Amino acid sequence: MAADSTSAQAATSQQVRTQIDAKREQITGADKVELPAAKTSSALLDAPVAIDDAPDQAETQNQNQEQQP
């Protein structure tokens, strides 16, 4: 019976916490603040890379070899 009592107290405790948090957000006005959409790096990573102005790979390798002493 003690296990049932503990589990009921935990559920009641969580319900009370949820109610208190909601009331606090209402009193402070935090419930009216709009959260910005989450910006993640995936948008940047998913964007296509423009390579129109990139030099040819062979051209780049030749320049690197010429610069080495």
TIVO-2410 file (N, C-alpha, C; in nm, 3 decimals):
# residues 69
REC num residu      c1      c2      c3 atome chaine
REC   1      M   0.081  -0.118   0.000     N      A
REC   1      M   0.000   0.000   0.000    CA      A
REC   1      M   0.086   0.126   0.000     C      A
REC   2      A   0.204   0.117   0.057     N      A
REC   2      A   0.294   0.232   0.063    CA      A
REC   2      A   0.337   0.273  -0.078     C      A
REC   3      A   0.359   0.175  -0.166     N      A
REC   3      A   0.399   0.206  -0.304    CA      A
REC   3      A   0.288   0.282  -0.376     C      A
REC   4      D   0.164   0.242  -0.354     N      A
REC   4      D   0.052   0.312  -0.415    CA      A
REC   4      D   0.044   0.455  -0.364     C      A
REC   5      S   0.066   0.474  -0.237     N      A
REC   5      S   0.060   0.606  -0.176    CA      A
REC   5      S   0.169   0.696  -0.230     C      A
REC   6      T   0.290   0.642  -0.247     N      A
REC   6      T   0.402   0.720  -0.298    CA      A
REC   6      T   0.378   0.761  -0.442     C      A
REC   7      S   0.328   0.669  -0.522     N      A
REC   7      S   0.302   0.700  -0.662    CA      A
REC   7      S   0.190   0.802  -0.675     C      A
REC   8      A   0.088   0.795  -0.591     N      A
REC   8      A  -0.020   0.893  -0.594    CA      A
REC   8      A   0.030   1.030  -0.550     C      A
REC   9      Q   0.120   1.034  -0.452     N      A
REC   9      Q   0.177   1.161  -0.407    CA      A
REC   9      Q   0.263   1.222  -0.516     C      A
REC  10      A   0.339   1.139  -0.587     N      A
REC  10      A   0.424   1.189  -0.695    CA      A
REC  10      A   0.339   1.248  -0.807     C      A
REC  11      A   0.230   1.179  -0.841     N      A
REC  11      A   0.140   1.229  -0.946    CA      A
REC  11      A   0.075   1.359  -0.902     C      A
REC  12      T   0.032   1.365  -0.777     N      A
REC  12      T  -0.030   1.486  -0.725    CA      A
REC  12      T   0.072   1.598  -0.719     C      A
REC  13      S   0.193   1.568  -0.678     N      A
REC  13      S   0.300   1.667  -0.670    CA      A
REC  13      S   0.328   1.725  -0.809     C      A
REC  14      Q   0.333   1.639  -0.910     N      A
REC  14      Q   0.357   1.686  -1.047    CA      A
REC  14      Q   0.242   1.773  -1.096     C      A
REC  15      Q   0.121   1.735  -1.063     N      A
REC  15      Q   0.004   1.815  -1.103    CA      A
REC  15      Q   0.008   1.953  -1.038     C      A
REC  16      V   0.043   1.957  -0.910     N      A
REC  16      V   0.052   2.084  -0.838    CA      A
REC  16      V   0.161   2.170  -0.899     C      A
REC  17      R   0.275   2.110  -0.929     N      A
REC  17      R   0.386   2.183  -0.990    CA      A
REC  17      R   0.344   2.243  -1.125     C      A
REC  18      T   0.275   2.164  -1.205     N      A
REC  18      T   0.228   2.212  -1.335    CA      A
REC  18      T   0.133   2.329  -1.319     C      A
REC  19      Q   0.042   2.320  -1.223     N      A
REC  19      Q  -0.053   2.429  -1.198    CA      A
REC  19      Q   0.019   2.555  -1.150     C      A
REC  20      I   0.116   2.538  -1.061     N      A
REC  20      I   0.190   2.653  -1.009    CA      A
REC  20      I   0.271   2.719  -1.121     C      A
REC  21      D   0.335   2.638  -1.204     N      A
REC  21      D   0.413   2.694  -1.316    CA      A
REC  21      D   0.323   2.772  -1.411     C      A
REC  22      A   0.205   2.717  -1.441     N      A
REC  22      A   0.112   2.786  -1.530    CA      A
REC  22      A   0.065   2.918  -1.469     C      A
REC  23      K   0.036   2.917  -1.340     N      A
REC  23      K  -0.009   3.039  -1.271    CA      A
REC  23      K   0.102   3.143  -1.269     C      A
REC  24      R   0.226   3.101  -1.243     N      A
REC  24      R   0.339   3.193  -1.242    CA      A
REC  24      R   0.360   3.256  -1.380     C      A
REC  25      E   0.350   3.176  -1.486     N      A
REC  25      E   0.364   3.229  -1.621    CA      A
REC  25      E   0.254   3.330  -1.652     C      A
REC  26      Q   0.134   3.303  -1.602     N      A
REC  26      Q   0.022   3.395  -1.624    CA      A
REC  26      Q   0.045   3.526  -1.549     C      A
REC  27      I   0.089   3.518  -1.424     N      A
REC  27      I   0.110   3.638  -1.342    CA      A
REC  27      I   0.222   3.725  -1.400     C      A
REC  28      T   0.331   3.663  -1.443     N      A
REC  28      T   0.446   3.739  -1.494    CA      A
REC  28      T   0.429   3.782  -1.639     C      A
REC  29      G   0.332   3.725  -1.708     N      A
REC  29      G   0.311   3.758  -1.849    CA      A
REC  29      G   0.395   3.674  -1.942     C      A
REC  30      A   0.467   3.578  -1.887     N      A
REC  30      A   0.552   3.493  -1.969    CA      A
REC  30      A   0.472   3.407  -2.066     C      A
REC  31      D   0.346   3.383  -2.034     N      A
REC  31      D   0.264   3.301  -2.123    CA      A
REC  31      D   0.226   3.376  -2.250     C      A
REC  32      K   0.243   3.508  -2.252     N      A
REC  32      K   0.207   3.588  -2.370    CA      A
REC  32      K   0.327   3.616  -2.460     C      A
REC  33      V   0.446   3.579  -2.416     N      A
REC  33      V   0.566   3.602  -2.494    CA      A
REC  33      V   0.579   3.493  -2.599     C      A
REC  34      E   0.601   3.535  -2.723     N      A
REC  34      E   0.618   3.437  -2.830    CA      A
REC  34      E   0.766   3.399  -2.837     C      A
REC  35      L   0.790   3.272  -2.839     N      A
REC  35      L   0.927   3.223  -2.850    CA      A
REC  35      L   0.966   3.221  -2.997     C      A
REC  36      P   1.086   3.268  -3.029     N      A
REC  36      P   1.130   3.263  -3.169    CA      A
REC  36      P   1.150   3.118  -3.213     C      A
REC  37      A   1.133   3.098  -3.340     N      A
REC  37      A   1.155   2.963  -3.393    CA      A
REC  37      A   1.300   2.925  -3.372     C      A
REC  38      A   1.322   2.802  -3.339     N      A
REC  38      A   1.458   2.755  -3.314    CA      A
REC  38      A   1.539   2.762  -3.443     C      A
REC  39      K   1.653   2.826  -3.432     N      A
REC  39      K   1.742   2.834  -3.548    CA      A
REC  39      K   1.850   2.729  -3.528     C      A
REC  40      T   1.859   2.643  -3.624     N      A
REC  40      T   1.958   2.537  -3.614    CA      A
REC  40      T   2.057   2.549  -3.728     C      A
REC  41      S   2.166   2.482  -3.713     N      A
REC  41      S   2.268   2.485  -3.818    CA      A
REC  41      S   2.226   2.401  -3.938     C      A
REC  42      S   2.124   2.320  -3.923     N      A
REC  42      S   2.085   2.234  -4.034    CA      A
REC  42      S   2.038   2.314  -4.154     C      A
REC  43      A   1.978   2.433  -4.130     N      A
REC  43      A   1.936   2.516  -4.243    CA      A
REC  43      A   2.057   2.560  -4.323     C      A
REC  44      L   2.164   2.593  -4.255     N      A
REC  44      L   2.286   2.633  -4.323    CA      A
REC  44      L   2.350   2.515  -4.393     C      A
REC  45      L   2.349   2.401  -4.328     N      A
REC  45      L   2.411   2.283  -4.386    CA      A
REC  45      L   2.332   2.229  -4.506     C      A
REC  46      D   2.202   2.249  -4.505     N      A
REC  46      D   2.118   2.199  -4.613    CA      A
REC  46      D   2.117   2.292  -4.734     C      A
REC  47      A   2.165   2.414  -4.718     N      A
REC  47      A   2.164   2.510  -4.828    CA      A
REC  47      A   2.261   2.465  -4.937     C      A
REC  48      P   2.224   2.484  -5.062     N      A
REC  48      P   2.315   2.446  -5.171    CA      A
REC  48      P   2.438   2.538  -5.173     C      A
REC  49      V   2.550   2.484  -5.213     N      A
REC  49      V   2.674   2.560  -5.221    CA      A
REC  49      V   2.696   2.600  -5.366     C      A
REC  50      A   2.712   2.730  -5.388     N      A
REC  50      A   2.738   2.779  -5.524    CA      A
REC  50      A   2.885   2.756  -5.558     C      A
REC  51      I   2.911   2.683  -5.664     N      A
REC  51      I   3.049   2.654  -5.702    CA      A
REC  51      I   3.080   2.706  -5.842     C      A
REC  52      D   2.997   2.797  -5.891     N      A
REC  52      D   3.015   2.849  -6.026    CA      A
REC  52      D   3.149   2.920  -6.042     C      A
REC  53      D   3.193   2.990  -5.937     N      A
REC  53      D   3.315   3.068  -5.949    CA      A
REC  53      D   3.437   2.997  -5.890     C      A
REC  54      A   3.424   2.871  -5.856     N      A
REC  54      A   3.535   2.796  -5.799    CA      A
REC  54      A   3.634   2.757  -5.909     C      A
REC  55      P   3.764   2.764  -5.879     N      A
REC  55      P   3.862   2.723  -5.980    CA      A
REC  55      P   3.859   2.573  -6.000     C      A
REC  56      D   3.906   2.528  -6.114     N      A
REC  56      D   3.914   2.385  -6.140    CA      A
REC  56      D   4.011   2.321  -6.041     C      A
REC  57      Q   3.986   2.197  -6.006     N      A
REC  57      Q   4.071   2.128  -5.909    CA      A
REC  57      Q   4.214   2.117  -5.962     C      A
REC  58      A   4.231   2.086  -6.089     N      A
REC  58      A   4.365   2.072  -6.147    CA      A
REC  58      A   4.438   2.206  -6.142     C      A
REC  59      E   4.369   2.314  -6.169     N      A
REC  59      E   4.429   2.447  -6.166    CA      A
REC  59      E   4.479   2.480  -6.025     C      A
REC  60      T   4.403   2.446  -5.926     N      A
REC  60      T   4.441   2.472  -5.786    CA      A
REC  60      T   4.563   2.390  -5.749     C      A
REC  61      Q   4.570   2.265  -5.789     N      A
REC  61      Q   4.684   2.179  -5.756    CA      A
REC  61      Q   4.811   2.231  -5.824     C      A
REC  62      N   4.802   2.278  -5.947     N      A
REC  62      N   4.918   2.331  -6.018    CA      A
REC  62      N   4.971   2.454  -5.947     C      A
REC  63      Q   4.884   2.541  -5.900     N      A
REC  63      Q   4.928   2.662  -5.831    CA      A
REC  63      Q   4.996   2.627  -5.699     C      A
REC  64      N   4.945   2.527  -5.630     N      A
REC  64      N   5.007   2.485  -5.504    CA      A
REC  64      N   5.146   2.429  -5.526     C      A
REC  65      Q   5.165   2.353  -5.631     N      A
REC  65      Q   5.295   2.296  -5.661    CA      A
REC  65      Q   5.394   2.404  -5.701     C      A
REC  66      E   5.351   2.507  -5.772     N      A
REC  66      E   5.439   2.614  -5.815    CA      A
REC  66      E   5.484   2.699  -5.696     C      A
REC  67      Q   5.403   2.710  -5.593     N      A
REC  67      Q   5.437   2.792  -5.478    CA      A
REC  67      Q   5.535   2.724  -5.384     C      A
REC  68      Q   5.544   2.594  -5.389     N      A
REC  68      Q   5.634   2.523  -5.299    CA      A
REC  68      Q   5.777   2.541  -5.346     C      A
REC  69      P   5.872   2.570  -5.253     N      A
REC  69      P   6.013   2.591  -5.294    CA      A
REC  69      P   6.082   2.463  -5.327     C      A
***
